[in-house]
Amino acid sequence: MSQAIELAGRGTALAHPNPRVGAVIVKDGHIVGEGFHVYDRRDHAEIVALGAAGPKARGASLYVSLEPCCTTGRTGPCTQAIIAAGVKRVYVAMKDPNPRVAGRGLAQLKRAGIKVTLSEKHESFAREVNEDFAKWIRTGLPFVALKTALTLDGKIAARAGSTTWITSEASRNEVQRMRHAADALLTGIGTVLTDDPRMSDRTGQRRTRSLLRTVVDSRLRLPLRSKLVKSAKGDLIVFTTQREDSVKARVLKRAGVEVVTIRERRGHVDLHAVIEQLGKREILNVLIEAGAELNGAALEADIVDKMVLFYAPKIMGTGGVPMARVSSRWFSQSPVLTNLTVRRHGPDFAVQGYFHDVYGNHRTRGKN
């Protein structure tokens, strides 16, 4: 099962908008077939593994990271192929969160006389692989992760409007891995004006669709000479409260930028509307890389599902820019990060935790 989950991970940026799935077929103690899903190749992981196993699949055991589908879409149901191949046992890491499947695939296999086992010890690992798909397929909204780099005393820059390199190359490489796994990056106009980022996936690894770069820019201040605009190739969206037929909007559109007018909330772009818009575009997950203003707005809007905080073993001292600007009232009502993990990246360490479960529900909230 561990091998099946590892194979599922190889579908990162390749399976979209389908879930990442890995499958392993074992007979007489030996792996006779394995595979993972790549959207462009159509076949699901189970079909790839069955094809590799051939006749050896009869009487064998199938280990799969996600419940086999029992519906017809771009391909036929995997359950029928498994039954036809004569597989004897099926081990599944987690049920399919898709309401159209959600246990029906397992039930179909059982009715065919196949012994089905849910591998509870691997469920949490399998869920993390598809936490974005699980939320999107049930809510229509993308899974939102907020990432930031900060010092031990919680500062992200020496002063407002300045760029400060805080974490190590090892941490920055991990951030690139996170970008590769994301469907879209989201930042604020303040970060664009300060850092002039390109917001690109620099891993060099293949992906089925371009990384979508998005900017929250209420007043449409995005510079035409910014790296974002200069590199726009249908992969840059600006969310604004300004009219799409305004002079600046028309100029940006001619430069290859999509301008989307979003409803206003307290004088700013409504972040809930932004997330809804991205969900409609089949964006399964969004990575926020921003400054204190947008970080704070995202937290107060309660759109963040997961946080990843990269801490450098440094102290900024007096002054400095905090990770997020939030109102004094927010703390008493704020959700609590749960399922915390800590990982080392060179001299730095990253703390990861969740505000919501994969269905968008709060895991827990703070007390007044």
C-alpha positions in Angstrom: 0.0 0.0 0.0 2.9 2.4 0.7 4.1 1.7 -2.8 0.6 2.5 -4.2 0.5 5.8 -2.3 4.0 6.7 -3.5 2.9 5.9 -7.1 -0.2 8.2 -6.6 2.2 11.0 -5.7 3.9 10.6 -9.1 0.6 11.8 -10.6 1.1 15.3 -9.1 0.4 18.0 -11.7 -0.4 15.2 -14.2 -3.8 13.8 -13.1 -5.7 17.1 -12.8 -8.6 17.4 -12.6 -8.9 13.8 -11.5 -7.6 12.5 -8.2 -4.0 11.1 -7.9 -4.2 7.3 -7.7 -1.6 4.6 -7.5 -2.1 0.8 -7.8 0.0 -2.3 -7.2 -0.8 -5.9 -8.1 0.8 -8.6 -6.0 0.8 -12.4 -6.6 2.8 -15.0 -4.7 4.6 -12.3 -2.8 5.8 -10.5 -6.0 4.7 -7.3 -7.7 3.4 -8.3 -11.1 1.9 -4.9 -12.1 1.7 -1.3 -11.0 0.7 2.1 -12.3 -0.6 5.6 -11.6 -3.1 7.8 -13.3 -2.0 10.5 -15.9 -5.0 12.4 -17.3 -3.7 12.7 -20.8 -3.2 8.9 -21.0 -6.8 8.4 -20.0 -6.4 5.0 -18.2 -6.9 5.0 -14.4 -4.2 3.5 -12.2 -5.9 0.2 -11.8 -6.2 -0.3 -15.6 -2.5 0.5 -16.0 -1.6 -2.0 -13.4 -3.9 -4.7 -14.8 -2.4 -4.1 -18.2 1.1 -4.6 -16.8 0.1 -7.8 -14.9 -1.8 -9.4 -17.8 -2.9 -13.0 -17.0 -1.0 -12.9 -13.7 -3.8 -10.6 -12.3 -6.0 -13.7 -11.9 -6.0 -14.7 -8.3 -3.8 -11.8 -7.3 -4.2 -9.0 -4.8 -4.7 -5.4 -5.8 -3.5 -2.5 -3.6 -4.9 0.9 -4.6 -4.7 4.3 -2.9 -8.3 5.3 -3.7 -11.5 3.3 -4.0 -11.9 2.0 -7.6 -14.5 3.9 -9.6 -17.8 2.3 -10.6 -19.0 5.0 -13.0 -18.5 5.6 -16.7 -16.8 8.9 -17.7 -13.8 9.2 -20.1 -13.2 5.5 -19.4 -15.3 2.6 -18.2 -15.7 1.6 -14.5 -12.5 0.2 -13.0 -14.6 -2.1 -10.8 -15.7 -4.1 -13.9 -12.2 -4.4 -15.2 -11.0 -5.7 -11.8 -13.8 -8.3 -11.7 -13.1 -9.4 -15.3 -9.4 -9.8 -14.6 -10.1 -12.3 -11.8 -8.5 -10.3 -9.0 -9.1 -12.2 -5.7 -8.5 -9.4 -3.1 -8.6 -5.6 -3.1 -7.0 -3.5 -0.4 -8.0 0.2 -0.5 -6.4 3.1 1.5 -9.5 5.3 1.4 -13.0 5.6 0.1 -13.6 7.9 -2.9 -14.9 11.3 -1.6 -16.8 11.7 -4.9 -20.5 11.3 -3.9 -21.1 9.4 -7.1 -18.8 6.7 -5.9 -18.4 6.9 -2.1 -18.5 3.2 -1.2 -20.4 2.0 -4.2 -17.2 0.8 -5.9 -16.3 -1.3 -2.9 -19.9 -2.7 -2.6 -19.8 -3.7 -6.3 -16.5 -5.6 -5.8 -17.9 -7.4 -2.7 -21.0 -8.5 -4.6 -18.7 -10.1 -7.2 -17.1 -12.2 -4.5 -13.9 -10.2 -4.1 -12.6 -9.7 -0.6 -12.2 -6.0 0.1 -10.2 -4.5 3.0 -9.8 -0.8 4.0 -6.3 -0.2 5.1 -6.9 2.2 8.0 -3.2 2.7 8.9 -2.6 4.2 5.4 -5.8 6.3 5.2 -4.3 9.6 6.5 -1.4 9.4 4.0 -3.9 8.7 1.1 -6.1 11.6 2.2 -3.2 14.0 2.2 -2.4 13.0 -1.4 -5.9 14.0 -2.5 -7.0 16.6 0.0 -7.5 19.1 -2.8 -9.7 16.7 -4.9 -11.7 15.7 -1.8 -12.7 19.3 -1.0 -13.3 20.3 -4.6 -15.5 17.3 -5.6 -17.7 17.9 -2.6 -17.9 21.7 -2.3 -16.9 23.0 -5.7 -14.2 25.1 -4.0 -10.4 24.7 -4.2 -8.3 23.6 -1.3 -6.4 26.6 -0.1 -2.9 26.5 1.5 -1.1 29.6 2.8 2.7 29.4 2.8 5.1 32.0 4.2 8.7 32.3 5.3 9.4 34.0 8.7 11.9 34.5 11.5 11.6 32.9 14.9 9.9 36.1 16.1 7.3 36.0 13.4 8.6 38.6 10.9 8.5 38.2 7.1 10.4 41.4 6.1 12.6 44.1 7.7 10.1 46.8 6.8 7.0 47.4 4.7 7.8 47.6 1.0 11.2 45.8 1.3 12.3 42.4 0.1 14.0 40.3 2.7 15.5 36.8 2.0 14.8 34.8 5.2 14.9 31.1 4.6 17.5 28.8 3.0 17.8 27.3 -0.5 16.5 24.0 0.9 13.3 25.7 2.0 13.0 27.6 -1.3 13.4 24.2 -3.2 10.5 22.8 -1.1 8.4 25.8 -2.0 9.0 25.1 -5.7 7.8 21.5 -5.0 4.6 23.0 -3.5 4.2 25.3 -6.5 4.5 22.3 -8.8 1.7 20.6 -6.9 -0.6 23.6 -7.0 -3.1 24.5 -9.7 -2.9 28.2 -9.0 -0.8 30.7 -7.0 -2.5 33.7 -5.4 -0.8 36.9 -4.3 -1.7 40.5 -3.6 -0.8 43.6 -5.5 1.4 44.7 -2.6 3.8 41.8 -3.1 3.8 42.4 -6.8 4.8 46.1 -6.4 7.5 45.2 -3.8 9.1 42.0 -5.2 8.1 42.0 -8.9 7.8 38.2 -8.8 7.4 35.9 -11.8 5.4 33.3 -9.7 6.5 30.4 -11.8 7.0 26.6 -11.4 10.8 26.2 -11.7 11.0 22.5 -11.0 11.3 21.6 -14.7 8.8 18.8 -14.1 6.0 18.1 -16.5 2.4 19.3 -15.8 -0.8 18.8 -17.8 -1.8 22.4 -17.5 0.0 25.7 -16.9 0.3 27.0 -13.4 -2.3 29.7 -13.1 -1.0 32.9 -11.5 -3.6 35.2 -9.9 -3.4 38.6 -8.3 -5.8 40.4 -6.0 -5.7 44.0 -7.1 -8.7 46.1 -6.0 -7.6 49.3 -7.7 -5.9 47.7 -10.8 -2.4 48.9 -10.1 -0.6 46.0 -11.7 2.3 47.5 -13.7 2.5 46.7 -17.4 6.3 46.4 -17.1 6.0 43.8 -14.3 7.5 40.3 -14.8 4.0 38.9 -14.4 2.5 40.9 -17.3 5.5 40.5 -19.5 5.4 36.7 -19.2 1.6 36.4 -19.4 0.5 33.7 -21.8 -3.1 33.1 -20.9 -2.0 32.1 -17.4 -2.5 35.3 -15.5 -5.7 36.6 -13.9 -6.2 39.8 -12.0 -9.2 40.0 -9.6 -10.3 43.6 -9.1 -13.3 45.7 -8.1 -12.7 47.9 -11.1 -14.8 47.6 -14.3 -13.6 45.2 -16.9 -14.1 47.9 -19.6 -12.0 50.5 -17.8 -9.0 51.9 -19.6 -6.4 50.0 -17.5 -8.4 46.8 -17.8 -8.4 47.1 -21.6 -4.7 47.7 -21.7 -4.0 44.7 -19.5 -6.2 42.5 -21.6 -4.2 43.5 -24.7 -1.1 42.4 -22.9 -2.5 38.9 -22.4 -3.9 39.4 -18.9 -7.4 38.3 -17.9 -9.2 40.9 -15.8 -12.1 39.7 -13.7 -14.3 42.0 -11.7 -15.2 40.6 -8.3 -17.8 41.9 -5.9 -16.5 44.3 -3.2 -16.4 43.5 0.5 -15.5 46.3 2.9 -13.7 48.2 0.2 -11.7 45.2 -1.0 -12.0 42.3 -3.4 -14.2 39.6 -1.8 -11.9 36.7 -1.3 -14.8 34.2 -1.1 -15.9 35.3 -4.6 -12.3 34.8 -5.8 -12.2 31.2 -4.4 -15.6 30.5 -5.9 -14.5 31.8 -9.3 -11.4 29.5 -9.2 -13.5 26.5 -8.2 -15.7 27.0 -11.3 -12.5 26.9 -13.4 -11.7 23.4 -12.0 -8.9 24.7 -9.9 -8.5 22.1 -7.2 -5.9 23.8 -5.0 -4.6 27.3 -4.5 -1.3 28.2 -2.9 -1.2 31.7 -1.3 2.2 33.4 -1.4 1.6 36.9 -0.2 2.4 39.6 2.3 0.9 40.6 5.6 -2.2 42.3 4.1 -3.4 39.5 2.0 -2.4 36.8 4.5 -4.4 38.6 7.1 -7.4 39.1 4.8 -7.3 35.4 3.9 -7.2 34.3 7.5 -10.0 36.7 8.6 -12.1 35.5 5.6 -11.6 31.9 6.7 -10.7 30.6 3.3 -7.4 29.0 4.4 -7.5 25.2 4.9 -3.8 24.6 5.5 -0.8 26.6 6.6 2.8 25.9 6.0 5.2 28.2 8.0 8.9 28.0 7.0 10.9 29.2 10.0 14.5 30.3 9.7 16.6 30.1 12.9 17.0 33.9 13.0 15.6 36.9 15.0 14.5 40.0 13.2 14.3 42.1 16.4 12.7 45.5 16.8 10.4 46.5 13.9 9.8 44.2 11.0 6.6 43.1 9.2 4.4 40.5 10.9 3.2 37.4 9.0 -0.4 38.7 8.9 -2.2 41.9 9.7 -5.5 40.9 11.4 -7.9 42.8 13.6 -7.5 42.6 17.4 -10.9 40.8 17.5 -9.8 37.9 15.3 -7.7 36.0 17.8 -10.5 35.1 20.2 -12.5 33.6 17.4 -9.8 32.2 15.3 -9.7 28.5 14.4 -6.8 26.4 15.8 -4.3 24.6 13.6 -4.5 20.9 14.1 -2.7 17.8 12.8 0.6 19.6 13.2 3.8 18.2 11.6 7.3 19.6 11.7 9.9 18.9 8.9 13.5 20.1 8.5 14.7 21.8 5.4 18.4 22.5 5.7 18.8 24.8 8.7 15.1 25.7 8.6 12.0 23.9 9.8 8.5 24.0 8.5 5.4 23.7 10.6 2.3 22.4 8.8 -1.2 22.4 10.2 -4.9 22.4 9.2 -7.8 24.8 9.9 -10.4 22.7 8.1 -10.9 19.0 7.2 -10.9 17.9 3.5 -14.6 18.7 3.3 -14.1 22.4 4.3 -15.4 21.9 7.9 -13.5 23.4 10.9 -11.5 20.9 12.8 -11.7 23.0 16.0 -12.0 26.7 17.0 -10.4 28.7 19.7 -12.3 29.7 22.9 -13.3 33.2 23.9 
